[in-house]
Amino acid sequence: MPEDGIKKSIQLQEIAPSDLEDVARFISRVSGSKAPLAAAVARLKWILLENPAREPGDPLGWLLRSATGDVVGCMCCAPQKFCLGKSIFRLMMANSFYVDDQYRGSGALIFLKYLQLGDRYPLFVSSANAAVAQLWRKRGGCPLGNSDHEILGILHWPPVVAESVYRKFGSDSVAQVAGALASLAFFAQRRLLPNTATGKLQLLRTPEEAGRVCAEHRSEKITSCRDAAFLKWRYFSGGDPTTRLFAFRQGNVEGERQFMVAVNLLRRGYKQQIRALHVLDIWGETDSKSYLAIAAALRREYRGQVDMLVLRCLDPSLQEALTAHGFKVRPFAAPIAWCVDKSGLLPAKAWYFSPADGDMFL
């Protein structure tokens, strides 16, 4: 069908709560998710309807329906509070931007509708693929937070080597043989992180505990508002049993400042064979020595349970410290985090950015 005919056969609609099951079904289909529909709907309701930053008048997003009534495209909108000192700003995050291949050109209708929100909010995404990143760049977007790569600390080589070989040759049997042979490379583990790194992780079991740790820190950069409402919603109500929060103290002195560390477990790889521990947030700002100590503490905490540690959006000095101790850099095709602020609603300041600002959509 000619492109003009496709555009005439679809309708652009604002997402209503009654549309969420159809939207969740569509997202599951195009993303390849194997989660039950009920779980996908519950997660979408959590992100959109239970979000404590949402206010009356905030759109849930937009969808495209075909002539038969099927959802063939969508973008969801989730507000999030950021702060700079005592000033609070609400940004509108774009997430779950998908368009069926047959209607790919019509995705611009959704994106242009989203851009119209720029008079009311700074616009933000933390999960852009290369094609979406091009849209943000063309609209004057600025990439954020060293988000064009991730840092990997490989603890168990066989499944990671299997993934690399499969991506190169496309053969499962060759990948499995390579993974088996990779056991010979275990010596590389001994170079990952200094043995002298000290520090202790203590599990945080309530939002109040987490809030007290977060309250110990301030930043002169734009950063996520880690208030009680956000912490409760993000880490204690999302239904992901692998998400855990820790307080980290490098020394043993009572009253010494603590850092909040948030992680979750995700499966990665062509066969979901890689057990990855994603560091969702480390708050507050710290030096490279403390970062190494936190990474070493996570390695000890999850010994035998994960194959790699994954960190994103680190400043150059922290990246250099980790790569000097055996971590690897995995580049992306384009930055995954972008901001458009055409109305100048944000102060011209640096960002303290972490994947926790949008990790649930990656």
Buried (B, 14 or more C-beta within 10 A) or exposed (E): EEEEEBBEBBEBBEBEEEBBBBBBBBBBEBEEBEEEEEEBBBBBBBBBEEBBBBEEEBBBBBBBBBEEEEBBBBBBBBBBBBBBEEEEBBBBBBBBBBBBEEBBEBBEBBBEBBBEBBEBBBBBBBBBEEEBBEBBBEBEBEBBBBBBBBBBBBBBBBBBBBBBBBEEEEEEEBBBEBBEBBEEEEEEBEEBBBEEBEBBBBEBEEBEBBBBBBEEBEBEBBBBBBBBBBBBBBBBEBEBEEBBBBBBBBEEEEEEBBBBBBBBBBEBBEBEBBBBBBBBBBBBBBEBEBBBBBBBBBBEBBEEEBBBBBBBBBBEEBBEBBEEBBBBEEEBEBBBBBBBBEEEBBEEEEBBBBBBBBBBBB
